[in-house]
Amino acid sequence: MSRVAFRVVVERIGRGAVPALPTRATRGAACFDLASAETVSLTRRRVTLVRTGFKMRPPAGTFLEVRPRSGLSTKGVLMVNAPGTIDRDYSGEVRVPLTYLFSGTYVIRAGDRIGQVRIVPDEQARFSFGPVPPRRSRVGGFGSTGT
């Protein structure tokens, strides 16, 4: 079985720490880790856009998703707007919006892993008006299957 290797173009920007390119932590990892390009203090209930020091351009037919890291969530650090989408026509710096759940502060240091990026196929679609008949298995309405 041959594997397709996508090429994501990455440009370093800004001053400060020079983060490593996104990499997979293990061979079986589904995503590539993103590191912080700066040291910042997260405070409770405040969203901080943490710099990665990169612009990225996904290959044609794909887009990039930025996802949270589960290891940070166990420490009270959450990524808001997850997953985030990096469209092919976005040309700004990739930043990861983080917030802290607990009192006090949580320090993110330059080089700390703050998110993950995933390459996703971009399926084209066309929307049109028409009838949408109900399904027998879902007659209870939105949220009817429980939690």
N, C-alpha and C positions, 0 to 999 in steps of 0.2 A: 504494500500500500504506500503510495507516494504522499508526501505531506506538502502542502502549499505553504510557502513562507511569504507572508506579507511584509512589505517594507513600509514602516511608518517613518516619515521624515520628521526629525526632531531638531529644533534650533534652540541653543542656549541663549538666554537673554538676561539682562539685569546684572547687577553687581552682587557681591557677597559670595556665599558658598556655591561651589559648582557641584551640583548633585550628579550622581551616577545616572546613566540611562536606565529607564524602566527595565527591570529584569524579573524573571520568574524565580521565586524562592526555591522551588523544587521542580523536577522534571514533570511532575503530575499537576502542578499548579495551573489553574484555569486563567489566571490574570497575572499581569506584570505589576510589581510594586512600584509606587511613586514615593519619592522622598521629598522632604521639605528642603527648600533652598534658604530657609531663614529660621532663626530662633524666635518664637513667639510664646506669649503666655495666654492661655485660654481662660476665660472667666465665665462663671455661671450665667446661663441664659443669654449670652452674647455670641453672635456668629462672627467668626474670624475667617477671612479668606486667606488661606495659607498658600504662599507662593511655592511653585515647583521649579521655577527658573527655566521653564520650557514652553515653547510653542510646539504644537504637534499637528501634522497633517496625515490623516489616515489615507490608505490607498483607495483608488476608485472602487466603487461598489461596496464600501464599508463606512462605518462611523465608529467612534470610540466611546465607551462608557466608562465613567469614573465611578468606582464603587467604594464603600467603606471597608475598613479592615476590622475583622471581628476581634482581634486582640486589643484594639483601642476601645471598643465598646465595653469590654469587661472592666475598663478603667474609668468609665463614665464619659468617654469622648465619642461623640456621634457626628457623622457626616450628614448635614441637612441637604435636602434636594437630592436624595440618593435614589436611583443612580443618576448621575449627571451625564449629559450628552455632549460630546464634542463633534459637531457637524463638520463635514469636509470644507465648508466655506468659512469656518471660524479661524481667525488668524491671531487671536490674542493669547496671552499667557494662560496656561492651565493653572487654575487655583482650586484648592479643595476647601469648601465651606465646612468648618468644624465648630462644634459647640461643646461645652462642658456641663455635665449634669449636677455635679456636686458643689459644695461651698468651697471657697478658696480659689486657687488657680491650678492649672495643669500646664507644665512647660513642654512645648514641642521644640526640640533642638534641630538645628540644621543637620540634615542627613537622616533624621528619623523617618521611618515609613509612615505615611499619613493616608494613603489610599491605594487603590488598585485600578489599573486600566485594562480594559478588555476590548478586543477587536470584534465587531459585530457586523455580519452581512446586512446590507441595506436593501431590503426588498422594496421594490417600487409597487405602488398600488394606486387605484383610482376609486374614488368614492362616488356613489350615485344613490339617488332616492329610490325607494321601493319598499314593498311590504316585508316585515320581519315577523314571521309567524312564531308563536310561543312554542317552547319545547316542553314536552310532558314532564321531563325530569326537573324542570326549573319553573314551576308555576307559582312558587311562593314569593317571588320578587327579589329585589336586590338584597344580598346577605342572607338569603333563606337557607343556605346550607349550614349555617352556624359558624362558629369561630374555629 
